[in-house]
Amino acid sequence: MKGFLLVLARRYIAGTERRDAIGAALALNALGLKATIDNLGENARTAVDAECAAKEYISLLDDIKASGADSQVSLKLTHMGLGLSKEIAKRNTEDVVRKARELGNIVRIDMEGSAFTQATIDTFLELREKYTNLGVALQSALKRTVDDARLIASKGGSIRLVKGAYREPPSIAYADKKDVDRSFGLVMKELLATDTRPAIATHDEKLIDEAKRFAVEKGIPKNSFDFEMLLGIKRKRQKRLSDEGYNVRVYVPYGRDWFPYTMRRLRERKENAWFVLRNILD
Ligand SMILES: Cc1cc2nc3c(=O)[nH]c(=O)nc-3n(C[C@H](O)[C@H](O)[C@H](O)COP(=O)(O)OP(=O)(O)OC[C@H]3O[C@@H](n4cnc5c(N)ncnc54)[C@H](O)[C@@H]3O)c2cc1C
């Protein structure tokens, strides 16, 4: 079963090694697209594992610089040890962010399940006081996000807005896709109107068109925000947006811990779920 899933995973991940991710980023750059490389991993079990994860990011930043790739990096705080303690995660993340600053690069903190939302925002805001080369992701599925986005943007923090890839209880998250999309549209417009360089991270055609329309209406320049999409999804759309003069950044995951990321991607599409099910039953 895992072997079969690995075949599906290949659509969404660059490979298992750093060089695979750098190769994918360079190939995207050749098409006019920028990249954000993510080393797959979450829920570090020991402080040593978390420290190793930070070291991998430091080597990744060196390799990005050496290769000349136009790529930022993105990381998860539980990979940096947030499940063990906030101090461990903050220390490891700071090591990565400091290295990125030395090299003129930028780090984005992914947003994970709601058990980690507050600690992720707190860690981000604490580090942001010292480092401006740091951004964070927020999920429009969470009811709190509109307030979080206002707070972070008021402090100049750059937000990557996503719909959210984690199952959350209806007490804190919108259950209906229409409400998730409405919340995305609302927060997206507020962020586009700031000068915080937001990233509009969606493959949703309606929301992409809404962002474009809003930017034109308000005279917001194309180069003041990014569109972001995931590796392996809507490749032609990525290229078309870039050809239209927008900044398009593609999220490029790599690493051996590909299973949870792949399962989130497969769950997002009914067609994927049926494909998996058919192959398990066959
Ligand atoms: C750059 C980037 C970074 C992200 N970072 C985070 C993060 O930090 N935390 C987090 O919780 N989530 C993150 N996500 C995932 C996000 O929350 C959504 O789960 C994911 O983007 C799908 O939602 P959508 O906005 O594309 O809209 P949807 O309405 O789900 O999809 C719109 C259309 O996109 C296509 N599509 C979407 N997903 C797939 C798929 N898996 N396979 C094939 N086609 C697909 C389909 O055509 C679909 O109709 C990130 C997404 C992006 C693009």
The ligand as a Gaussian input file, in Angstrom:
#p B3LYP/6-31G(d) Opt

LIG

0 1
 C        1.599000      27.469000      -1.334000
 C        0.670000      26.777000      -0.413000
 C        1.032000      26.614000       0.923000
 C        0.165000      25.990000       1.819000
 N        0.477000      25.972000       3.142000
 C       -0.442000      25.493000       4.012000
 C       -0.257000      25.620000       5.421000
 O        0.741000      26.173000       5.886000
 N       -1.210000      25.107000       6.238000
 C       -2.357000      24.516000       5.759000
 O       -3.213000      24.095000       6.547000
 N       -2.545000      24.381000       4.432000
 C       -1.634000      24.855000       3.559000
 N       -1.877000      24.759000       2.216000
 C       -2.975000      23.895000       1.720000
 C       -4.307000      24.620000       1.684000
 O       -4.764000      24.856000       2.990000
 C       -5.366000      23.794000       0.936000
 O       -5.532000      22.590000       1.590000
 C       -5.020000      23.503000      -0.518000
 O       -4.352000      24.582000      -1.109000
 C       -6.279000      23.231000      -1.356000
 O       -7.136000      24.319000      -1.296000
 P       -7.380000      25.369000      -2.490000
 O       -7.215000      26.724000      -1.917000
 O       -6.522000      25.066000      -3.650000
 O       -8.914000      25.245000      -2.807000
 P       -9.816000      23.998000      -3.196000
 O      -11.201000      24.529000      -3.263000
 O       -9.545000      22.847000      -2.298000
 O       -9.287000      23.588000      -4.631000
 C       -9.491000      24.400000      -5.778000
 C       -9.119000      23.560000      -6.998000
 O       -7.703000      23.266000      -6.975000
 C       -7.437000      21.951000      -7.423000
 N       -6.854000      21.173000      -6.313000
 C       -6.853000      21.509000      -4.999000
 N       -6.207000      20.582000      -4.272000
 C       -5.803000      19.619000      -5.139000
 C       -5.092000      18.402000      -4.990000
 N       -4.651000      18.012000      -3.797000
 N       -4.834000      17.666000      -6.075000
 C       -5.247000      18.089000      -7.309000
 N       -5.923000      19.250000      -7.512000
 C       -6.212000      19.996000      -6.448000
 C       -8.776000      21.380000      -7.854000
 O       -8.942000      21.660000      -9.225000
 C       -9.773000      22.176000      -7.032000
 O      -11.047000      22.220000      -7.609000
 C       -1.049000      25.430000       1.325000
 C       -1.404000      25.600000      -0.009000
 C       -0.592000      26.287000      -0.863000
 C       -1.038000      26.495000      -2.266000

